[in-house]
Amino acid sequence: MTPRASWKGFLTVGALGCRVGLHAAASSSERIALHMVNRKTGHRLHRQYVDEETGRPVGRDDQVKGYEVATGEFVTLTPDEIASVVPEGDKAITVSAFVPCDSIDTTYLDRPYFLAPSDAAGSEAFALIAAGLAARKVAALGEVVLFRRVRKLLIRPGLAHGALIAQTLNFDYEVRSADAAFADVPDVAVTEEMLSLALHIVRAKTGTFDPAALDDRYENALAELVRAKVEGRPVPRRRTARAENVVDLLDALRASAGTARGKGKPARRGARGPSPATSGPARPKHEAG
């Protein structure tokens, strides 16, 4: 069964156009949902808006949105006033430019959607657009009114043949500057040996991305906890991870690259080998859990 589209309209690229639909590519609906419950009665709880000064509940008819202009001072906006600034959508995604796929700063990528033709008549035009983007290795920048906002879309070829992924983009004012995050990071001189060892580790561990290997440890543990409670079994106990020793960066790189002592190469003359009491990994590993 084809999933229901979140949005339907037209995709326009120059003289080409077709009917399309946006289908959410990711969803959290499969996650375990926990509700607030009255411990004494076992009944589910519901939230209620109360006046922060009087503490009295406020009915729906008296609830209105407001913007705080000063501490405790609000400008209120009625539903009709808010509706008046919602842009009118023409149910169209209009492409304005094409950009190389590898030129996109992923910080600006927001929610992904599958972009698919919504009827058989537009399948040919859709396939042509998808083939053109894939052949040129470019993404299309488009604009659409989606969920009451004008959103910018990045439309790029998907991994499946003929597939397109449309991703909403964060606005520039929403993306924080990296300067503050890295302001206190000191400049470090990377030596040739350190870089060589790091590159060796990268080459040795180069692989492919497998989404099936992504493990949601919290969700799995939560599911097991719920099963244990339902079945009346003892609640699984969490294992505490051991603290790691702080080691020298270069020694850690050598160990990771397999060039440290005890990794199949003879110890250097004059170097002491590990004592029986301390033989083993140079640094303890975290236990799973």
Rosetta blueprint (number, residue, H / E / L):
1 M L
2 T L
3 P L
4 R L
5 A L
6 S L
7 W E
8 K E
9 G E
10 F E
11 L E
12 T E
13 V E
14 G L
15 A L
16 L E
17 G E
18 C E
19 R E
20 V E
21 G E
22 L E
23 H E
24 A E
25 A L
26 A L
27 S L
28 S L
29 S L
30 E L
31 R L
32 I L
33 A L
34 L L
35 H L
36 M L
37 V E
38 N L
39 R L
40 K L
41 T L
42 G L
43 H L
44 R E
45 L L
46 H L
47 R L
48 Q L
49 Y L
50 V E
51 D L
52 E L
53 E L
54 T L
55 G L
56 R L
57 P E
58 V L
59 G L
60 R H
61 D H
62 D H
63 Q L
64 V L
65 K E
66 G E
67 Y E
68 E E
69 V E
70 A E
71 T L
72 G L
73 E E
74 F E
75 V E
76 T E
77 L E
78 T L
79 P H
80 D H
81 E H
82 I H
83 A H
84 S L
85 V L
86 V L
87 P L
88 E L
89 G L
90 D L
91 K L
92 A E
93 I E
94 T E
95 V E
96 S E
97 A E
98 F E
99 V E
100 P E
101 C H
102 D H
103 S H
104 I L
105 D L
106 T H
107 T H
108 Y H
109 L E
110 D E
111 R E
112 P E
113 Y E
114 F E
115 L E
116 A E
117 P E
118 S L
119 D L
120 A H
121 A H
122 G H
123 S H
124 E H
125 A H
126 F H
127 A H
128 L H
129 I H
130 A H
131 A H
132 G H
133 L H
134 A H
135 A H
136 R H
137 K L
138 V E
139 A E
140 A E
141 L E
142 G E
143 E E
144 V E
145 V E
146 L E
147 F L
148 R L
149 R E
150 V E
151 R E
152 K E
153 L E
154 L E
155 I E
156 R E
157 P E
158 G L
159 L L
160 A L
161 H L
162 G L
163 A L
164 L E
165 I E
166 A E
167 Q E
168 T E
169 L E
170 N L
171 F L
172 D H
173 Y H
174 E H
175 V L
176 R L
177 S L
178 A H
179 D H
180 A H
181 A H
182 F L
183 A L
184 D L
185 V L
186 P L
187 D L
188 V L
189 A L
190 V L
191 T L
192 E H
193 E H
194 M H
195 L H
196 S H
197 L H
198 A H
199 L H
200 H H
201 I H
202 V H
203 R H
204 A H
205 K L
206 T L
207 G L
208 T L
209 F L
210 D L
211 P H
212 A H
213 A H
214 L L
215 D L
216 D L
217 R H
218 Y H
219 E H
220 N H
221 A H
222 L H
223 A H
224 E H
225 L H
226 V H
227 R H
228 A H
229 K H
230 V H
231 E H
232 G L
233 R L
234 P L
235 V L
236 P L
237 R L
238 R L
239 R L
240 T L
241 A L
242 R L
243 A L
244 E L
245 N L
246 V L
247 V L
248 D L
249 L H
250 L H
251 D H
252 A H
253 L H
254 R H
255 A H
256 S H
257 A H
258 G L
259 T L
260 A L
261 R L
262 G L
263 K L
264 G L
265 K L
266 P L
267 A L
268 R L
269 R L
270 G L
271 A L
272 R L
273 G L
274 P L
275 S L
276 P L
277 A L
278 T L
279 S L
280 G L
281 P L
282 A L
283 R L
284 P L
285 K L
286 H L
287 E L
288 A L
289 G L
